[in-house]
Amino acid sequence: MTIPDKLSPLRSAAAAQYTLEKSRDLHFEFYEYAPVCYVALSADSVIDEINLTGASLLGRECNSLLQHRFSTWLSRTLRTS
């Protein structure tokens, strides 16, 4: 096996890594900057992720909402129904 042949798998791996990173970045931007609210909740309704629009609607920064119960932000009427 020649030196260029030995580098071929490394080039393929680097290209795959680059493609995955670009895809991740694109999906992050779609989620984070979407004009609608996106919230990911745990099984017990704790905020795991929230985008900028969601945080803006609640009047807070994203990080200050993480790991807090989403029900905190619902009216009492909605919490009991």
N, C-alpha and C positions, 0 to 999 in steps of 0.2 A: 504494500500500500504506500503510495507516495504521500508527501506532506500535504498537498492540496486535498487529496482524498480523506486524510485524517481530519482536516478542518471542516469538511462538508457537514458533518453532524452538528458541529458547534455553530456553524452559520445557520443551519436550520433551526436549532434551538433558540438562537438569538432572534431570528425572524419571528418565531412563534411567540416568544416572550413579548416582543415589540407589539405584535398584533393584539395580544391579550391586554396589554397595558392601554393601548389606544381604545379598545372596546370598553374597558372598564372606565376610562376617563370620560368617554362619550356618554355612557349610561349614567354616570355620576352627575354630569352636567344636566342631562334631561331630567333626572330626579330632583336634584338640588334647586334648579332654577325654573322648574315647571310653574306655570301660572295658576295651578291648582294645588290644593293641600294634599300632601301624601304623608301618612303616618303609619309606622310599623309598630304594632303592639305585641307585647308578650301574651302568653296564655291568660295571665291575670290582669290584663289591661294596663300594663305599665308601658310607657312610651320608650321604645328601643331606638327608633329613628323618626325624625321629622324634618321636612324640608323647609326652606326659607319662607315660602308662602304660608305654610302651616304655623310656623312660629310667629310670623307677622300678624296673622289673624288672631292669635292668642296674646299678642302684645309682648312677646318675650323673645329672647335669643334661643336658638336651637339647643345649645348646651344646657341652659337652665331648665329645659323641659324634660330632658332625658332622665329616665329612671323614676319619673313621677307618674302617678295614676292618671290616666286620661279622664276618668270620671270627675276629677277635680274641676275640669273645665266645662262640664255639662251642667245644665240647670237642674235643680232638684226635681222638676217635673220629669225630665228625661231619665234621670237616675232611677226613679221608682217605677217607671213603666216597663 
